[in-house]
Amino acid sequence: MVDPLALYVHWPFCVSKCPYCDFNSHVRDRVDQAAWRAALLADLRHEAALLPGRGVSSIFFGGGTPSLMPSDTVAAVIAAADDAWGLTADCEITLEANPNSVEVANFAALARAGVNRVSIGVQSFDPYVLNFLGRAHSGDEARAAIAAAQAHFARVSFDLIYARPGQTLAAWEAELAEALAFGTGHLSLYQLTIEPGTRFATLAAKGDLVIPDGDAAADLFDATQAMTRAAGLPRYEVSNHARPGEESRHNLTYWRYGDYAGIGPGAHGRRLGQATERHKKPENFLSATDRNGHGLKAESDLPGQERATEAMLMGLRLTEGVDLARIEARSGLVRAAFFDAEAAVRLGAQGLVAHQGDRLRVTDDGILLLDSILSELVKTH
């Protein structure tokens, strides 16, 4: 049986640009909704023609701010995916949302359109921090958005950013306790990182923004693991926590190196041993779909070594780790070509990795050293 696909749909528009964000998001005074709906459907049809007979197990509307999408456009994309591939009986359909009142007012319509899971960009409940992060909502709006989402959707997740400048362990524990009290089945908890090309990167270069050092960040991480585990939402990926069975199926497709189609501006895909990339700028994407019937900018074959490397780098983020036999099958390589078994023995003796048969994983003790562990375990050529 052929594995089902995941479908990623990128909506590029935002009300404003956050200073830490390096995603493909754009602020526009006006959006031609009819043109965008037509372009997304054309892009979807192009992918469907290349991937017949697969079935779709998850759809993820990301951005940008996809909760600003008209609900009839969301419904049209879901219907087109069902017509083209067929949705699995338990298909997870996630949409990212910001917690302001305009978007929350759209929740009921989005649920009717077929969305059954939302991921809310809360980031913090603290008004000072929200201002620092450039967020357009208040703490009370965030709380109201989570409650509204729980009323409309079967599954709810929200994001928080921690390890912020000046953040104490006690302050983070209080904020995380409030988050856990909502009782959602999933939380994404990210340490603040300075991404190149963002306003925060400019401030950090001037010395005007300093994030916690390694030891302080490690203490915050350890506290996060203890509190989420006690609440029944253990970590299943570096920054993602879920009640068992409520993990993001869409993101698991990425981390387990399954096939996924990506449509919309700047969307990436992995399918049939190929990497795909759409035109990033919204206007370029629209003109490409008008001209070609799809928004593809690049489509390239991935050599087996690159496929194996990607699968290792993605999969070892998961607490379950990777199945080396599966990577062999998907890359066409023997594991000695992409996996350093001697390094695994050495790291295993230090308690940083566990390797038994085909299963390889990074331990809880090793996860904070993930980057250096990957550089030892993964052969890239």
N, C-alpha and C positions, 0 to 999 in steps of 0.2 A: 504493500500500500504506500502511495506517495504521501509524504508529510504535507499537511495543510500550510498555507501561506499566512504571513502577517501582512497587513496593508497599513502603511503610514501615509497620512494626508497632511500636508503643511499649509497652514493659513498664515500668511506673512505679516499681517497688519496688527499694530498695537496703537493704543491711545498715546503712549509716550515710551521712550527708550530708557530702560533701567541702567544705572552706571556700571553694574557688574556683568551685564548680559552680553554674551558673544554669539547668541543665536541669530538666525536670519530673520530679523524683525524690522519693520519699516512703519513710519508714521506718514499717513496720507490724508489730505483734507477730504478726499472723495474716493469712494470705491465703486466701480461699476459692477454691481452684484450679478447681473445677468451674464456679463462677460466672464466673470470668475467662475460661476457655476458651469458654464459651457466648457471652459478651459480645463477645469478639474475632471469633468466627465470624459472629455476627449483623451486626457492623459491616462485616465484609468482604463479606458477601452484599449489603448495601445499596449499597456502592460498585460491586460487580460488576453489579448491575442497571442502573446508570447508565452503565456503560462496556462495553457488549457488544462482542465481536469484536476485542479489542485484543491479547491475548497479554501475558505478563509476562516481562520480560527480567532483572529483578533483584528480590530481596526483601531487606529490611534490617530485622533485629530490633535496635532501639535502646532506650535507656533513660535513667535507671534502669539496672538490671543484668539484661539479658535472659538471661544465662547461669544465672540463678537460676530461669528458667522450667522447668517440667517438660518433658522431651523429648517426651512424648506430645502436649502442647499445641503445641509447635513443629511437630511432624509433622502435627497436625490443621490448622494454619493453612496449611502448605505444600500439603497435599492439597486444601484448600478453594480455594486460589488456582489450583491446577492444574485442578480441576473447573470452576471458574467461567470462567477465561480461557484456560487452557493455558499451560504454561511453555515458553519457547523452549528449544531443544536445549542451549544453553550458558548457561542461566539461572544467574546468580550469586546465591547465597543466603548472606548475611553475618549473623553474630551478634556483638554486642559482649560481651566477657567481661572480668572482673577476674581477676588472677593469684593468687587464693588457692586453697587445696587443695580446698575444697568445690566450687568451680566447675570446676576442672580435672578433678575426678573425674567430672564430667558430660560431658566432651568426647566420649568414645566414643559415648554415647547420642545426643548432639546430631548427631554425624556420621551415625549410622544414621538419624536423623530426616530427614536431607536437607541439613543445613548443609554447605556446601563451602568456606566462607571465614570466618575469625574475625578480629576486630579487638580486640586486647588493650590494656586501659588500664594500661600499665606506668607511665608518667609519669617514673620515675627508677629507677635501681638503687641509689642512695645512701640508706642508712637514715635519716640526718638529714633529707634532703630529703623522703623519703616521710612522715616524721613531720610535717614542716612542711606538706605538702600534704594531710594528713589521710587518707593511704592506709592500708588495713588489711592490706597485704601487705609482705613483706620483699623485699630485692633478690634473695635466693636463690630465693624463691617465684616472682618474676618470670622469672628465668632458666629455672626448671623449667617454668613455664607455656608459655613460648615453645617450648621443646623438645617438650613434650607436644602442643602445637597442631600443630607441624610433623609429628608422627607421625600425627595423625588427620585433618588437613585439607589439601586440595590447595593452598590459598592462605592465607597468614598475613600480617597486618599488626599493628603495635603502635604505640602513641602514646608520645611523650616530650614533656615540657614543659621549655623552656629560657628563658634570659633571666630567671632567678630572682634574688632579692635576693642580692647578694654573689657571684654566679657569675662565675668568671674564664673567659677564652677557653680557657686550657689545660685547665681542668676539663671544660668542655663538649666539647672535641675528644676527650678521653679517653673520656667517656661515649658520645659518638656513635660513636667507633671500636668500642667494645664492641657497640653496637647493630648496626652494619653487619656485624660478624663473624658474626652469626647467619645471614645470608644470606637473610632473608625478601625477598619480592618487592615489598613495600610498607612505607613508614614514614610516619607522620603526626607532624610535628615542629612544635609550637606554641610561640610565644613567650607567656610568662605575661602575661595581661591581667587587669586588675581590673574585674570585671563588677559592675554596680550590684546592690545587694540581697544580696551575698554577705558572708560574714564577713571576707574579705580586703578588701572595700571599706570596711568599718568600721575595720579596722586601718590601711588606707592613709590614711583621713581623719584619723586621730589622729597620723599620722606614724610609726606603728610598723612600717610595711611600705613599703619603697622599692624599686622595680624599676629595672633599668639604664636610663640615659638613652638618648636617641636614637642618639648616636654609638656607645656600647657595644653597644646592641642591633643596630645595623647591622653592626658587626664580627662579632658572633655569627652573624648571618644570612649574611653573605658566606662565613664559614668553613663553615657548614652546606651552602651550595650547592657549594662546591669539593669537600668530602668526599663528599657523596652522588653528585655527578656522576662523580667518580673511581671510585666503587664500582659504577657502572652503574645508579644509581637517581636520575636527574635529577628536578628539580622539574617537575611538570605543573600544579600549582595552588599558590597562595601558600604553603601549609604541607604539601602532600602530594607525596610522592616515590615513584616506582615504576620497576621494570624495565619497559621497553617491552612493552605487552600486559598488564601486571598492574595497570593503573590501576583504581580502584574504579569499576566500571560504574554502580553505583547513584548515587554522588555525581556522576558525569559527567552523568547525567540531570538532576540539579538545576542544575548549572553550565551545561549546554547548553539549559536551559529547556524540557525535555521534560515531558510529563504524568506525574504521580505521584499515586497514591492514598495517603492517610495514615489509618491506623486506630489505635485505642487512645487513652488519655487524653492530651489536649493535642496530638495529632498534627495537623500541617498538611498540606494537599494542594493541588495545582494541577491542575485538570482541566477541559477544555472551556471555557477562558477564565474559570474560576471559582476563587476561593480558598476552601478549606474549613478549618475548625478544630473539633477535638473538645473536649468538656468536659475541663478540666485535672485537677480533683481526682478521684482514683480513685472515691470513693463517688458523686460526681455522674455520672461516666461510666457506672458500673454502673446507676444508677437510670434514666438516659436510655435505655440500651439496653433495659432492661426495659419502659420506657414506650413507646418509639418504634420499637424494632427497630434503632436506630443510636445512636451517641454524638455526633452532630453538635451543636455549639453555634452555629456560624455558617456561612453559605454565601453568598457574595456574588460578583456579576459584577465582573470586573476590566476597567476601561476600557482601551482600546488603549494609551493613554499609560503607564498603570501597568504593563501587560504588557511594553512595550518597555523601560521603565526597569529593571524587575526583570531582564530578559534581559541588558541591558547590564551592570548591576552584578554579576550572577553570572558572566557569561561572560568578562568582562575579568580575572577572577581566574585564568583558565587561561592557560598559556603559549601555547596555540593561539589564544587570543583568541575573537572572535565573527565570525559570518557575518552581515553586515548585511542581506543579502537574506532570510535566514531570519527575522530579527527583523521585517522588513517584512511577511513573509507571516503570521507568528503574531500580529502586533499590528494588521494592517490599516492601518498608517501608512506614509507615505514616510519615508525615513531622515532627511530634513532636520527632521522633527518631533521626533526623539529623539537626533540625533547632530550635534555641532558640528564641521563639517568644517574650519572655519578654526582651531579649537583643535587639531585633529589635525595640521594643517600646522605650526603653531607648536611643538607638543610633539614632532613628528617631527624638526624641525630641531635640537631639543635632544637627540635620541637617546632620548627617553622612550617614544615609541610608534612603531609601524610600521603604515602603512595602504597597502594595495594592493588595488584593486578592491573586492570585497565583504569582504575580510578585514581586521580591525582587531585589533591586539594591543598589550599593554603590554610593553616590552622588559625585559630583566634590569636595566638601569640605572634603569628607571622603577618597578619593582615595590615598592620601599620607599616610594615616593611615591604609592602607588596611590590613597589616599583623595582627595588633592588633584587628581590626574589625573582621577579620575572626576567630580569636581565641575566640571571644565572641559569634559570631553568629552560628558557626558550631559545632554541637555535633559529636564527633568522636567515642563515645562508649555509 
